[in-house]
């Protein structure tokens, strides 16, 4: 069995998840990613990890239902032997409707994908982290939990629940040597971010927002990944139960 640490990054085929997966691979971590639709992008990310000298694996998983989380956890443990780092990044956007116009199916889908899936995976994977020198759980949230913008209730509720899970788990697992932290980005130059600014501002090129953004540019997936990489590294051994906003100070 490899002596390297093993990470599972959900939603790791593109955007923030891909940057996290490849960043951890660069740090010498074996990487498993889950993906919902884009098998080609997932295979490319796994191959990118392999090119960095570690094991890279990709698994299809539509998270939200307990059986999907169970199948994913079982497959990763069977293939890679362990999971030392769980990064809960998988997510979907809500449709931007008012509370009174949002149907239950959308609410269930968004909360299920973000918060319920993370809860299921923590229940399945945290126990096998105990007894090791270290385990890490990082959840990727959003500044939405502070802004609470109109038209975003399902997404804001889902991310708030995800943060509640992380802060609770941090208290429960501290004695087991497991660190649990939250990374909360603002607008990021990803497919989801580009769709958001098209829908809300009519902006076709997200980079046109650089001039009005903190530090003269929109946040990149690598900006978020760098924080995750730090949190799970030996340089960050005494931090748990924290929420780090990666938004240039906007929140």
C-alpha angles and dihedrals in degrees: 000000000000116000090214121102116258124223131194112203113187116212088019103148099086145009119001094357093053092049090050093048094049092042092054090046088054087054090055099261122139107237135212119182133190123212136186106206119347106079093169093055091046092051090049092052092048090048090050089055091049090051088059091059102260135098115274124190133175126204130187111232132158096202124207101075118081093234092058092053091046093052092047094049092047093049094049094047091047093050102036102023099229146016117226098166125040116189111188102204105136113118148146132213125245121231098252096246128148118260090254092055098044118102124218094246092062092047091049093047096050097043091042094053096045108031110014093048091051090050091050093049093047089052090052101040108029095071092060090051091062117100094030125108090257145354128186136201119186122180121199107221130161143240083250088091089065100036097044091190122198113264095028105086099127093049095043091046091049094050092044089054090048091054091048089053092051096048092048093047090049090061093044097050104035091098088054093059093251119138119208121190142163128230114195117190127191122211109342129189096250134119090267092048092050091050090050096054091045091053099042103032107015090241113154098184113045091199089070084074092063094094094057095040126096113276090010099285145070115257115267129215088248090059089059094042092054090060092049090049090052095047093055095041131097087250088069105048101134102051126097136142093031133136116212117192114212098194107105091260096299094131 
